[in-house]
């Protein structure tokens, strides 16, 4: 029996989406193999534990929920990671549980982008999902694009602008018009769930789109918009030694851009409560040609290995229906609902997917234990003898 701490929430615009994904996932852990400890991260980056976190209903009043919960911190003692009551006191038992594996189900900046993963590395605990570097790359759409372009992966070119360096709106607009013309897509560089993403068909709309995107990030990305677009997504599961690709899906949208409301709200209104990304309308399998399917599967596997991803990710592709060209759009290192709905058609249940993710996390942890991080040096001794000053 393993003790699993499921981390969710955090200081992110996708805070509530993370809650939905985590609560959904916690219902599928095998109780015969795991004891699940839900750890909610507030928007102030405080950790709380409560069994009540396993019910989505409880989050209707977060303030009341936290008042009934226990604030916690984590520490490593004698090789074991412990979840402790905080602040410590002499009345209660401070150690709530020892934790074997951290399972982050978080979305967006400050949690999915390598920051939380770095915390787990510092704690020296096995954790599910991508490592620090691949998490950071996956979150920064521009860095990811530049890296993939360097290896000739099929991605659209883009222009990046920063709030601090690029303050002249007319100069930005002129540069975009010269490079792409219209229409274009404007995105915050480091957000997900389609937050802050808009399409601009003329100069006035472009100015509005740029202003909107800068409200959510200090860096924005602008790229050509494919007019006759078909979106196709797939999930990849694996680690540095192997990976497999899920079934391919084609999201069904009534808008030019698959937005936040369609992803998480519209579909949920037709079900008894929200199911996160699982509630989105979609065609499975995607209606594409065999050649396009092969291209997407091959590209997904190669990108997963190139970026040294781990666990389960989702990769979003775009097909230009005017010429049939396939482009990689973005990578989601912790996809909504963990993309379980793409694995079920392959015969992999959500429970089995969770088992696989934990096994991969433990495997990576033990492999990294074989790497030497110590090096015997006489630098400090020699400096002390010589009276060296820093």
ROGUTI-868425 format. One record per residue (C-alpha): residue number from 1; residue in one letter; x, y, z. Coordinates in steps of 0.05 Angstrom, whole numbers. Example, Ala and Ser with C-alpha at 12.3 -4.5 7.8 and 13.67 -1.06 7.14 Angstrom:
# residues 2
R   resi   resn        u        v        w
R      1      a      246      -90      156
R      2      s      273      -21      143
This chain:
# residues 390
R   resi   resn        u        v        w
R      1      x        0        0        0
R      2      x       29       67      -22
R      3      x       12      135        7
R      4      x       -2      184      -49
R      5      x       -7      259      -39
R      6      x      -49      289      -95
R      7      x      -31      363     -103
R      8      x      -80      411     -138
R      9      x     -101      484     -141
R     10      x      -45      536     -137
R     11      x      -35      608     -158
R     12      x      -59      600     -230
R     13      x     -117      624     -273
R     14      x     -131      549     -282
R     15      x     -140      540     -207
R     16      x     -212      516     -210
R     17      x     -198      471     -270
R     18      x     -144      437     -229
R     19      x     -194      424     -173
R     20      x     -242      391     -222
R     21      x     -186      347     -252
R     22      x     -160      326     -184
R     23      x     -227      309     -152
R     24      x     -245      270     -214
R     25      x     -180      231     -212
R     26      x     -183      215     -138
R     27      x     -246      175     -150
R     28      x     -207      127     -194
R     29      x     -148      109     -149
R     30      x     -149       35     -131
R     31      x     -164       34      -55
R     32      x     -130      -34      -50
R     33      x      -64       -4      -73
R     34      x      -64       68      -50
R     35      x      -83      113        7
R     36      x      -97      182      -23
R     37      x      -82      246       15
R     38      x     -113      307      -21
R     39      x      -68      369      -15
R     40      x     -101      433      -37
R     41      x      -55      492      -55
R     42      x      -89      559      -43
R     43      x      -78      619      -88
R     44      x      -31      643      -34
R     45      x       11      580      -42
R     46      x       -9      550       25
R     47      x      -18      475       31
R     48      x      -81      446       64
R     49      x     -103      374       76
R     50      x     -174      347       86
R     51      x     -212      286       65
R     52      x     -268      334       46
R     53      x     -226      354      -14
R     54      x     -247      290      -48
R     55      x     -317      320      -60
R     56      x     -327      375     -112
R     57      x     -389      397      -75
R     58      x     -346      419      -16
R     59      x     -311      472      -59
R     60      x     -373      514      -68
R     61      x     -351      552       -5
R     62      x     -276      550       -3
R     63      x     -270      595       58
R     64      x     -313      550      100
R     65      x     -278      488       72
R     66      x     -209      514       92
R     67      x     -234      531      162
R     68      x     -249      457      170
R     69      x     -183      435      140
R     70      x     -112      427      166
R     71      x      -55      470      141
R     72      x        6      427      127
R     73      x       79      429      108
R     74      x      126      376       82
R     75      x      194      355      106
R     76      x      242      297       97
R     77      x      265      261      160
R     78      x      309      199      160
R     79      x      296      187       86
R     80      x      220      193       92
R     81      x      177      251       68
R     82      x      126      270      121
R     83      x       64      313      117
R     84      x       62      354      182
R     85      x        8      395      215
R     86      x       27      470      213
R     87      x       41      505      257
R     88      x       70      450      300
R     89      x       42      443      370
R     90      x       51      399      431
R     91      x      -21      376      436
R     92      x      -36      342      370
R     93      x        4      290      333
R     94      x       42      332      282
R     95      x       58      277      231
R     96      x       -6      266      192
R     97      x       24      216      143
R     98      x       87      193      108
R     99      x       83      204       33
R    100      x      111      155      -18
R    101      x       93      191      -83
R    102      x       72      262     -100
R    103      x       18      265     -154
R    104      x        9      336     -181
R    105      x      -56      348     -218
R    106      x      -45      422     -231
R    107      x      -53      467     -290
R    108      x      -20      532     -310
R    109      x       34      579     -285
R    110      x       67      572     -217
R    111      x       48      498     -212
R    112      x       52      462     -279
R    113      x      112      501     -305
R    114      x      167      467     -266
R    115      x      160      506     -201
R    116      x      122      453     -163
R    117      x      164      399     -196
R    118      x      227      433     -170
R    119      x      197      432     -100
R    120      x      187      357     -105
R    121      x      259      349     -129
R    122      x      282      388      -68
R    123      x      240      344      -22
R    124      x      272      284      -58
R    125      x      206      248      -69
R    126      x      181      209     -130
R    127      x      131      251     -168
R    128      x       85      237     -226
R    129      x       94      274     -292
R    130      x      145      313     -330
R    131      x      210      337     -297
R    132      x      228      410     -285
R    133      x      257      426     -354
R    134      x      204      393     -397
R    135      x      149      423     -353
R    136      x      179      493     -363
R    137      x      186      483     -438
R    138      x      116      457     -445
R    139      x       87      518     -409
R    140      x      125      571     -450
R    141      x       94      567     -519
R    142      x      148      609     -551
R    143      x      208      571     -522
R    144      x      174      506     -542
R    145      x      163      533     -613
R    146      x      236      555     -621
R    147      x      262      488     -596
R    148      x      217      447     -641
R    149      x      234      491     -701
R    150      x      308      478     -688
R    151      x      294      403     -699
R    152      x      249      417     -759
R    153      x      185      394     -726
R    154      x      123      422     -761
R    155      x      104      485     -723
R    156      x       79      553     -746
R    157      x      126      612     -740
R    158      x      109      664     -688
R    159      x      128      731     -659
R    160      x      139      743     -585
R    161      x      128      809     -551
R    162      x      141      828     -478
R    163      x      103      878     -436
R    164      x      168      912     -413
R    165      x      207      916     -479
R    166      x      152      924     -530
R    167      x      109      982     -507
R    168      x       95     1015     -574
R    169      x       28      986     -597
R    170      x       34     1014     -667
R    171      x      103      983     -676
R    172      x       76      915     -653
R    173      x       17      919     -699
R    174      x       59      940     -759
R    175      x      107      883     -746
R    176      x       51      832     -743
R    177      x       17      859     -806
R    178      x       83      857     -844
R    179      x      100      786     -821
R    180      x       32      752     -824
R    181      x      -24      797     -848
R    182      x      -93      774     -824
R    183      x     -122      734     -791
R    184      x      -76      720     -732
R    185      x      -80      686     -664
R    186      x      -57      723     -602
R    187      x      -39      683     -540
R    188      x       -9      694     -471
R    189      x       57      656     -475
R    190      x       49      615     -412
R    191      x      -25      600     -401
R    192      x      -71      541     -417
R    193      x     -145      526     -421
R    194      x     -151      577     -478
R    195      x     -150      634     -427
R    196      x     -133      701     -460
R    197      x     -130      672     -530
R    198      x     -166      710     -585
R    199      x     -167      714     -661
R    200      x     -158      781     -697
R    201      x     -183      793     -767
R    202      x     -164      867     -773
R    203      x     -122      921     -740
R    204      x     -175      941     -689
R    205      x     -186      869     -667
R    206      x     -110      859     -663
R    207      x     -102      917     -615
R    208      x     -158      890     -572
R    209      x     -128      819     -573
R    210      x      -59      845     -553
R    211      x      -88      885     -496
R    212      x     -127      823     -472
R    213      x      -68      776     -475
R    214      x      -23      824     -436
R    215      x      -74      824     -380
R    216      x      -56      751     -367
R    217      x       19      749     -382
R    218      x       78      795     -390
R    219      x       96      757     -454
R    220      x       50      744     -513
R    221      x       56      703     -577
R    222      x       25      721     -644
R    223      x       21      673     -702
R    224      x      -16      664     -768
R    225      x      -86      636     -759
R    226      x     -106      578     -803
R    227      x     -173      597     -834
R    228      x     -197      527     -853
R    229      x     -175      492     -789
R    230      x     -186      423     -761
R    231      x     -159      409     -691
R    232      x     -135      340     -672
R    233      x     -107      320     -605
R    234      x      -73      258     -577
R    235      x      -42      237     -512
R    236      x       26      204     -502
R    237      x       45      160     -443
R    238      x      115      139     -425
R    239      x      184      160     -401
R    240      x      255      166     -428
R    241      x      257       94     -451
R    242      x      188       84     -484
R    243      x      124      119     -503
R    244      x       57      100     -533
R    245      x        3      144     -566
R    246      x      -71      144     -549
R    247      x     -130      147     -595
R    248      x     -136      212     -634
R    249      x     -193      261     -620
R    250      x     -225      317     -659
R    251      x     -255      370     -613
R    252      x     -322      396     -637
R    253      x     -331      471     -628
R    254      x     -382      523     -648
R    255      x     -331      579     -645
R    256      x     -269      596     -686
R    257      x     -227      580     -624
R    258      x     -241      525     -574
R    259      x     -249      570     -514
R    260      x     -252      561     -438
R    261      x     -328      558     -435
R    262      x     -334      503     -487
R    263      x     -278      463     -454
R    264      x     -306      463     -383
R    265      x     -375      494     -379
R    266      x     -420      482     -440
R    267      x     -412      407     -441
R    268      x     -418      403     -365
R    269      x     -487      436     -367
R    270      x     -512      374     -402
R    271      x     -485      327     -349
R    272      x     -496      318     -275
R    273      x     -440      364     -254
R    274      x     -376      380     -291
R    275      x     -328      327     -317
R    276      x     -273      374     -337
R    277      x     -244      363     -406
R    278      x     -282      297     -409
R    279      x     -347      336     -419
R    280      x     -322      369     -484
R    281      x     -356      348     -548
R    282      x     -308      307     -591
R    283      x     -302      257     -647
R    284      x     -263      195     -628
R    285      x     -228      173     -670
R    286      x     -214      238     -708
R    287      x     -239      241     -779
R    288      x     -173      248     -816
R    289      x     -135      211     -871
R    290      x      -91      151     -854
R    291      x      -30      192     -875
R    292      x      -49      249     -828
R    293      x      -60      200     -772
R    294      x        8      168     -783
R    295      x       41      237     -785
R    296      x        9      258     -719
R    297      x       27      193     -683
R    298      x       99      194     -707
R    299      x      108      268     -691
R    300      x       77      259     -622
R    301      x      125      203     -604
R    302      x      186      240     -630
R    303      x      168      305     -593
R    304      x      155      267     -528
R    305      x      224      236     -531
R    306      x      259      300     -556
R    307      x      232      341     -498
R    308      x      245      284     -449
R    309      x      174      284     -425
R    310      x      149      235     -372
R    311      x       82      209     -350
R    312      x       21      229     -391
R    313      x       17      291     -435
R    314      x      -31      316     -489
R    315      x       -7      345     -554
R    316      x      -53      389     -595
R    317      x      -45      389     -670
R    318      x      -75      433     -726
R    319      x      -91      412     -797
R    320      x      -96      464     -852
R    321      x     -154      434     -891
R    322      x     -137      477     -952
R    323      x      -72      439     -964
R    324      x      -73      381     -914
R    325      x      -11      405     -876
R    326      x       -5      382     -803
R    327      x       24      429     -750
R    328      x       40      418     -677
R    329      x        4      471     -637
R    330      x       23      460     -564
R    331      x       40      410     -509
R    332      x        1      401     -444
R    333      x       47      368     -393
R    334      x      -10      357     -344
R    335      x      -72      353     -388
R    336      x     -142      366     -363
R    337      x     -174      302     -336
R    338      x     -105      271     -348
R    339      x     -132      257     -418
R    340      x     -161      191     -392
R    341      x     -217      195     -444
R    342      x     -165      185     -499
R    343      x     -139      121     -468
R    344      x     -205       87     -454
R    345      x     -215       71     -529
R    346      x     -147       36     -525
R    347      x     -173       -9     -469
R    348      x     -136       29     -414
R    349      x     -182       49     -357
R    350      x     -172      112     -316
R    351      x     -152       68     -256
R    352      x     -100       31     -298
R    353      x      -74       97     -326
R    354      x      -63      122     -255
R    355      x      -26       57     -238
R    356      x       19       67     -298
R    357      x       35      139     -279
R    358      x       55      120     -209
R    359      x       98       62     -233
R    360      x      134      108     -282
R    361      x      146      160     -227
R    362      x      177      108     -180
R    363      x      219       79     -236
R    364      x      248      147     -254
R    365      x      263      163     -181
R    366      x      303       99     -172
R    367      x      340      109     -238
R    368      x      361      179     -216
R    369      x      386      150     -151
R    370      x      440      116     -191
R    371      x      468      183     -214
R    372      x      525      211     -173
R    373      x      514      281     -145
R    374      x      574      282      -99
R    375      x      645      300     -117
R    376      x      702      300      -68
R    377      x      738      366      -72
R    378      x      792      401      -31
R    379      x      769      471      -51
R    380      x      743      491       18
R    381      x      803      461       54
R    382      x      853      497        9
R    383      x      814      563       14
R    384      x      813      559       90
R    385      x      888      546       93
R    386      x      903      603       46
R    387      x      856      650       82
R    388      x      819      662       17
R    389      x      762      712       17
R    390      x      699      708      -24
